[in-house]
Amino acid sequence: MKKWLHPVLCVIISILAIFICLITSFEIAAYSDFGFYQKEYEKYHVLDRLDMEMEDVMDVTVYMMSYLRGGENVLSIEKTIEGEVQDFFNEQDRFHMGEVRELFLGGIALRRMACILLIVLCVILFATEKKWQVMLSGMFQKTLGIFCILVLFLGAVITMNFSECFVIFHEIFFDNDLWIFDSRTDFMIRMLPEGFFYDMVIRIGVIFIISLVLLFVGSVFLKKKVKDK
């Protein structure tokens, strides 16, 4: 096998591992603790903006997140809002969240394919390279170093001007302006103010960084274990 192929395999494996961590971090941040949502609603005084009980807002949240994961077919749930029983979501909500759902489920599907490809490439590397531990560890650390520089730059940009980044994100992933809501008529944007999304991005970022640190520690341990033999 050509000498350049093994380093290329290691780079691809490293990129796949980082991508898997990113999607998993998003999923953990969004679904592992619904107490986070309640704290955010209290922080941004969502109950006052909606004139709803916390129990009802949390019911809406759990239902919406289940929909995004494919657990519900239609985004529609009736609750008492401003003293009137009505559907929390309107047609614009349903259209936009339908697109968000496709994006989320697409990311999950890509992660599944990345896991399969990662396993296949690892088997090839293990079977054809005797010093795969040293090579993979070293290449992962180099790839991670380059990636961390990009993450730090992106993190700085987001921190300095989250609103602009939020707009750019939507312009990249959506080909319409139906993601722009009016708080006077749309309950969903009252429940999910911009500050909520900023806090969620930070939450995802923290989990993502922790996962990368664990991978880095694992790579160091793997390399050290080989050298100690």
C-alpha positions in Angstrom: 0.0 0.0 0.0 1.3 3.5 -0.9 3.0 5.4 1.9 0.8 8.5 1.5 -2.5 6.5 1.9 -2.2 5.7 5.6 -1.7 9.4 6.6 -4.7 10.3 4.4 -6.8 7.6 6.1 -5.8 9.0 9.5 -6.8 12.5 8.5 -10.2 11.3 7.2 -10.7 9.3 10.4 -9.9 12.3 12.5 -12.3 14.6 10.6 -15.0 12.0 10.8 -14.5 11.7 14.6 -14.7 15.5 15.0 -17.9 15.6 12.9 -19.5 12.9 14.9 -18.6 14.7 18.1 -20.2 17.9 16.7 -23.5 16.3 15.8 -23.6 14.4 19.1 -22.9 17.5 21.1 -25.8 19.2 19.5 -28.1 16.3 20.3 -26.9 16.1 23.9 -27.3 19.8 24.4 -30.8 19.8 22.9 -32.2 16.6 24.4 -30.3 15.5 27.5 -31.7 18.0 30.0 -35.0 19.7 29.6 -34.4 21.5 32.8 -32.1 23.7 30.7 -35.1 25.0 28.8 -37.0 25.8 32.0 -34.1 27.8 33.3 -33.9 29.7 30.1 -37.6 30.5 30.1 -37.2 31.8 33.6 -34.1 33.8 32.6 -35.8 35.5 29.7 -39.3 35.9 31.5 -41.0 33.8 28.8 -44.1 33.2 30.9 -44.8 36.9 31.1 -44.4 37.2 27.3 -46.7 34.3 26.6 -49.1 34.6 29.6 -48.8 30.8 30.1 -48.1 28.4 32.9 -44.6 26.8 33.0 -46.1 23.3 32.8 -47.8 24.2 29.5 -44.7 25.8 28.1 -42.7 22.7 28.9 -45.3 20.5 27.3 -45.0 22.6 24.2 -41.2 22.3 24.3 -41.1 18.5 24.8 -43.6 18.1 21.9 -41.7 20.4 19.6 -38.4 18.7 20.3 -40.0 15.3 19.7 -41.3 16.6 16.4 -37.8 17.7 15.4 -36.5 14.3 16.1 -39.2 12.6 14.1 -41.3 11.5 17.0 -44.4 13.6 15.9 -45.8 13.9 12.5 -47.6 17.3 12.8 -46.4 20.3 14.8 -49.7 21.2 16.5 -50.5 21.3 20.2 -53.3 23.3 21.9 -52.6 25.1 25.2 -54.2 28.0 27.1 -52.4 31.1 25.9 -53.5 34.6 27.0 -56.6 33.0 28.6 -57.7 31.2 25.4 -57.3 27.6 24.3 -55.5 27.7 21.0 -52.9 26.1 18.8 -49.4 27.2 20.0 -48.0 27.0 16.5 -49.2 28.7 13.3 -48.6 27.9 9.7 -45.3 29.8 9.5 -44.1 27.9 12.5 -45.0 24.6 10.9 -43.3 25.5 7.6 -40.0 26.7 9.2 -39.8 24.0 11.8 -40.4 21.5 9.1 -37.3 22.8 7.4 -35.4 22.7 10.7 -36.5 19.1 11.2 -35.2 18.1 7.8 -31.9 19.8 8.6 -31.6 18.0 12.0 -32.6 14.6 10.7 -30.2 15.1 7.8 -27.4 15.8 10.3 -28.3 12.6 12.2 -28.3 10.6 8.9 -24.9 12.1 8.1 -23.6 11.1 11.5 -24.8 7.6 11.0 -23.0 7.4 7.6 -19.9 8.9 9.2 -19.9 6.3 11.9 -20.0 3.5 9.3 -17.3 5.0 7.2 -15.2 5.6 10.3 -15.4 1.9 11.3 -14.5 0.8 7.7 -11.5 3.1 7.5 -10.3 2.0 10.9 -10.5 -1.6 10.0 -8.4 -0.9 6.8 -5.9 1.1 8.8 -5.6 -1.5 11.6 -5.2 -4.3 9.1 -2.5 -2.7 6.9 -0.4 -0.5 9.3 1.5 -2.1 12.2 2.2 1.3 13.8 -1.4 2.5 13.4 -1.7 3.7 17.0 1.2 6.1 16.7 0.3 7.3 13.2 -3.4 7.8 14.0 -2.7 9.5 17.4 -0.2 11.9 15.8 -2.4 12.8 12.8 -5.4 13.3 15.0 -3.6 15.7 17.2 -2.4 17.7 14.2 -5.9 17.7 12.7 -7.4 18.7 16.0 -4.9 21.5 16.4 -5.9 23.0 13.0 -9.5 22.5 13.8 -9.2 24.2 17.2 -7.8 27.3 15.5 -10.8 27.5 13.3 -13.2 26.9 16.2 -11.5 29.7 18.3 -11.8 32.1 15.4 -15.5 31.2 14.9 -16.2 31.4 18.6 -14.7 34.9 18.8 -16.8 36.0 15.8 -20.0 34.6 17.3 -19.3 36.1 20.7 -18.6 39.6 19.3 -21.7 39.6 17.0 -24.1 36.8 17.6 -27.0 38.5 15.9 -25.2 38.9 12.6 -24.0 35.3 12.8 -27.5 34.1 13.5 -28.8 35.9 10.4 -25.9 34.5 8.2 -26.6 31.0 9.5 -30.3 31.2 8.4 -29.4 32.7 5.1 -27.0 29.8 4.4 -29.3 27.0 5.4 -32.7 28.4 4.3 -33.7 29.8 1.0 -36.6 31.9 2.3 -37.3 34.6 5.0 -40.0 32.6 6.8 -37.5 32.2 9.7 -38.2 35.8 10.5 -41.0 36.0 13.1 -43.1 38.8 14.6 -43.3 38.6 18.4 -46.7 40.4 18.2 -48.3 37.4 16.4 -45.9 34.4 16.8 -45.9 32.6 20.1 -42.9 30.5 19.2 -40.5 33.5 19.0 -41.8 34.7 22.3 -40.8 31.3 23.8 -37.4 31.3 22.0 -35.8 34.7 22.1 -32.4 35.3 20.5 -30.7 35.1 23.9 -32.0 31.5 24.2 -30.2 30.5 21.0 -27.0 32.2 22.1 -27.1 30.2 25.4 -27.8 27.0 23.4 -24.8 27.7 21.1 -22.6 28.1 24.2 -24.0 24.9 25.7 -23.3 23.0 22.5 -19.8 24.5 22.3 -18.9 23.5 25.8 -20.1 19.9 25.3 -18.2 19.8 21.9 -15.0 21.0 23.5 -15.2 18.5 26.3 -15.7 15.7 23.8 -12.7 16.8 21.8 -10.6 17.0 25.0 -11.5 13.5 25.8 -10.5 12.3 22.3 -7.2 14.2 22.7 -6.5 12.6 26.0 -7.4 9.2 24.5 -5.0 9.8 21.6 -2.2 10.8 24.0 -2.8 7.7 26.1 -2.8 5.5 23.0 0.5 6.9 21.8 2.1 6.6 25.2 0.9 3.1 25.7 2.6 2.0 22.4 5.9 3.8 23.3 5.9 2.1 26.7 5.9 -1.4 25.2 
